[in-house]
Amino acid sequence: MATAGALSNYAENKFIDLVMAETVFAAPTTCYLGLCTLAADTGVTEVAYTNYARQAITFGAPSGRSITQSAEISFPQCGATGATVDFYGIFDAVSAGNFLGWGVETPQKVIVENNTPKIAASQVVMTVDAGKMSNYLAQAMLNHIFRATAYTAPTDRYLAFSTVAITDASTGTTITEPAAGYVRKTSGIWTVTAGAAVNAADETFATPSGSWGVITATAVLDAATVGNLLFYDDAPTGEGQTPTTGDPVKFLAGEFSVSVA
């Protein structure tokens, strides 16, 4: 049975660092599947049956916010000592390396001498939970981490307001931004720690020349106009404010935070 897997803290942290601070995160050339007795976002404990070794895993193109294993995987035949498998883990190396993601093995596999464990195609599914990250960026993240498709971080990131709620499916074209002197704000340096990026300095928008309407959402995009939606908040601090002629509009340092969870 396919189970929706989760990204590791390592993978989440590296990707947000790439997107928001342009810190290099090279896509793994090959991903490897491991069989595990314990697993969590922080790490896994792999099985140790006789002859066990991780095996290469491939994925098809993302669908929605998920990516699915594309072919059956066979592990080495078990020797004298068996194991019980409750989880799977994905890594960027055949041994050691970095832990990328994990999921629950359903049903549990009990491996005994002479068994040749297999994982049927489509049983490993990695999913990015909905909410606060655009579908565009979720797919880019899955492609980069699990399919060796390079993601090029934007040179600049832009803060924006919307007078209509933003959703995962929104784009840089479909969000409803104010007029009356409004322009997206080119953001400065972002401080990235523990999977979250925070604005390091005050971010001050152009002064309104008229009413901007009721602000209902904020966003981070990769271009000054149009472009791709990266992150958003459809219930931000300050929701319902109506900036108008001459009002100062800003985010204080540390007030705008985005994360992958």
Secondary structure as GFF3:
##gff-version 3
##sequence-region A 1 261
A	DSSP	beta_strand	3	7	.	.	.	ID=ss1
A	DSSP	alpha_helix	9	21	.	.	.	ID=ss2
A	DSSP	beta_strand	31	40	.	.	.	ID=ss3
A	DSSP	beta_strand	43	46	.	.	.	ID=ss4
A	DSSP	beta_strand	55	57	.	.	.	ID=ss5
A	DSSP	beta_strand	66	68	.	.	.	ID=ss6
A	DSSP	beta_strand	73	74	.	.	.	ID=ss7
A	DSSP	beta_strand	83	91	.	.	.	ID=ss8
A	DSSP	beta_strand	99	111	.	.	.	ID=ss9
A	DSSP	beta_strand	118	119	.	.	.	ID=ss10
A	DSSP	beta_strand	124	127	.	.	.	ID=ss11
A	DSSP	alpha_helix	135	147	.	.	.	ID=ss12
A	DSSP	beta_strand	158	162	.	.	.	ID=ss13
A	DSSP	beta_strand	185	186	.	.	.	ID=ss14
A	DSSP	beta_strand	190	193	.	.	.	ID=ss15
A	DSSP	beta_strand	196	199	.	.	.	ID=ss16
A	DSSP	beta_strand	203	204	.	.	.	ID=ss17
A	DSSP	beta_strand	217	221	.	.	.	ID=ss18
A	DSSP	beta_strand	229	233	.	.	.	ID=ss19
A	DSSP	beta_strand	250	251	.	.	.	ID=ss20
A	DSSP	beta_strand	257	259	.	.	.	ID=ss21
###
